[in-house]
Amino acid sequence: MKRVIRMKMFRAAAVLLCSAGLVVSAAVAQQDSAPPPPPDGQQQGPPMAMGGRRGMAPERRAEMMQRRLGLNADQTTQIKAIMVDGQAKMKALHQDQMAKIRAILTPEQVKKLDAMQARMRGRRGGMGGDGPPPPPPPAAVPQS
């Protein structure tokens, strides 16, 4: 009987050690694959919903590409313009999407949505490129 208990304890210890080894290797692998901090020493903010790479402004993203890819001034200007245009299009798409969603919600659901978005903005520290919530859609005309 003691032998069975010892075997079970040995198996449990072996499973525990293997699990610990997997956790440590996963943590090391994750740490190795984490992106390096910005070279200029500035902290990047949290990822934003629609701001591109880690919420960086198009100007800063273009500057980063200029440094890393060796872009000339003309290329940098063109890439920045493309990124600004893309950001504006994504913002417009998001606003259009939210307007369509709001149009099908009840007034109570719209209030809940506004509260949910306010909480999300609060978690991002007020950042996120969303701006204030869009105005409510015009009141629906009752159909007779």
C-alpha positions as CSV (number, residue, x, y, z in Angstrom):
1,M,0.0,0.0,0.0
2,K,2.8,2.4,0.9
3,R,4.4,1.7,-2.5
4,V,1.2,2.8,-4.3
5,I,1.1,6.0,-2.4
6,R,4.7,6.7,-3.1
7,M,4.2,6.1,-6.8
8,K,1.2,8.5,-6.9
9,M,3.3,11.1,-5.0
10,F,6.1,10.6,-7.4
11,R,3.8,11.0,-10.4
12,A,2.3,14.2,-8.9
13,A,5.7,15.6,-8.3
14,A,6.8,14.8,-11.8
15,V,3.7,16.4,-13.3
16,L,4.3,19.5,-11.1
17,L,7.9,19.8,-12.2
18,C,7.0,19.4,-15.9
19,S,4.3,22.0,-15.5
20,A,6.7,24.4,-13.8
21,G,9.2,23.9,-16.6
22,L,6.6,24.7,-19.2
23,V,5.5,27.8,-17.5
24,V,9.1,29.0,-17.1
25,S,9.9,28.3,-20.8
26,A,6.8,30.0,-21.9
27,A,7.6,33.1,-19.8
28,V,11.1,33.2,-21.2
29,A,9.9,32.8,-24.8
30,Q,7.3,35.5,-24.3
31,Q,10.0,37.8,-22.8
32,D,12.3,37.1,-25.7
33,S,9.6,37.9,-28.3
34,A,8.4,41.1,-26.6
35,P,9.0,44.2,-28.7
36,P,12.0,46.3,-27.6
37,P,11.3,49.6,-25.9
38,P,11.3,52.6,-28.1
39,P,14.9,53.7,-28.8
40,D,14.3,57.4,-27.9
41,G,13.4,56.4,-24.3
42,Q,9.8,57.6,-24.6
43,Q,7.1,55.3,-23.4
44,Q,4.4,54.3,-25.9
45,G,0.8,54.4,-24.7
46,P,-1.5,51.4,-24.6
47,P,-2.8,50.1,-27.9
48,M,-5.6,52.2,-29.2
49,A,-8.6,51.1,-31.0
50,M,-7.8,52.7,-34.3
51,G,-4.5,54.5,-34.1
52,G,-2.3,52.0,-35.9
53,R,0.8,50.4,-34.4
54,R,0.4,50.7,-30.7
55,G,-1.5,53.9,-31.1
56,M,1.3,55.8,-32.6
57,A,0.4,58.9,-34.6
58,P,1.0,58.6,-38.4
59,E,3.8,61.2,-38.2
60,R,5.6,59.2,-35.6
61,R,5.1,55.9,-37.5
62,A,6.4,57.5,-40.6
63,E,9.5,58.8,-38.8
64,M,10.1,55.3,-37.4
65,M,9.9,53.8,-40.8
66,Q,12.3,56.5,-42.1
67,R,14.8,55.5,-39.5
68,R,14.5,51.8,-39.8
69,L,14.1,51.6,-43.6
70,G,16.3,54.5,-44.6
71,L,13.5,56.4,-46.4
72,N,14.3,59.7,-48.1
73,A,12.3,62.8,-47.3
74,D,10.0,62.3,-50.3
75,Q,9.2,58.7,-49.4
76,T,8.6,59.8,-45.8
77,T,6.2,62.5,-46.8
78,Q,4.3,60.2,-49.1
79,I,4.0,57.4,-46.5
80,K,2.9,59.9,-43.8
81,A,0.2,61.1,-46.2
82,I,-1.0,57.5,-46.8
83,M,-1.1,56.8,-43.1
84,V,-3.0,60.1,-42.3
85,D,-5.5,59.2,-45.1
86,G,-5.9,55.7,-43.8
87,Q,-6.4,56.9,-40.3
88,A,-9.1,59.3,-41.4
89,K,-10.9,56.6,-43.4
90,M,-10.8,54.2,-40.5
91,K,-12.2,56.8,-38.1
92,A,-15.0,57.6,-40.6
93,L,-15.8,53.9,-41.1
94,H,-15.9,53.5,-37.3
95,Q,-18.3,56.5,-36.9
96,D,-20.5,55.2,-39.7
97,Q,-20.6,51.8,-38.2
98,M,-21.5,53.2,-34.7
99,A,-24.2,55.4,-36.2
100,K,-25.8,52.3,-37.9
101,I,-25.6,50.4,-34.7
102,R,-27.1,53.2,-32.6
103,A,-30.0,53.4,-35.2
104,I,-31.2,49.9,-34.3
105,L,-30.8,50.2,-30.5
106,T,-33.5,51.2,-28.1
107,P,-32.9,54.4,-26.1
108,E,-32.0,52.2,-23.1
109,Q,-29.5,50.2,-25.1
110,V,-28.0,53.5,-26.4
111,K,-27.4,54.6,-22.8
112,K,-25.7,51.3,-22.0
113,L,-23.6,51.6,-25.1
114,D,-22.5,55.1,-24.2
115,A,-21.6,53.9,-20.7
116,M,-19.7,51.0,-22.1
117,Q,-17.7,53.3,-24.4
118,A,-17.0,55.7,-21.6
119,R,-15.6,52.8,-19.5
120,M,-13.4,51.7,-22.4
121,R,-12.1,55.3,-22.9
122,G,-11.4,55.5,-19.1
123,R,-9.3,52.3,-19.3
124,R,-7.3,53.7,-22.1
125,G,-6.6,56.8,-20.1
126,G,-8.9,59.0,-22.3
127,M,-6.9,57.9,-25.3
128,G,-8.1,56.0,-28.2
129,G,-8.8,58.3,-31.1
130,D,-12.6,57.7,-30.7
131,G,-13.3,61.2,-29.3
132,P,-16.6,61.8,-27.7
133,P,-19.5,59.5,-28.6
134,P,-21.4,60.6,-31.7
135,P,-24.6,62.4,-31.2
136,P,-27.7,60.2,-31.0
137,P,-29.4,59.6,-34.3
138,P,-32.6,61.6,-35.0
139,A,-35.7,60.3,-33.3
140,A,-37.4,57.7,-35.4
141,V,-40.8,58.7,-36.8
142,P,-43.5,56.3,-35.5
143,Q,-45.0,54.4,-38.3
144,S,-48.8,54.3,-38.4
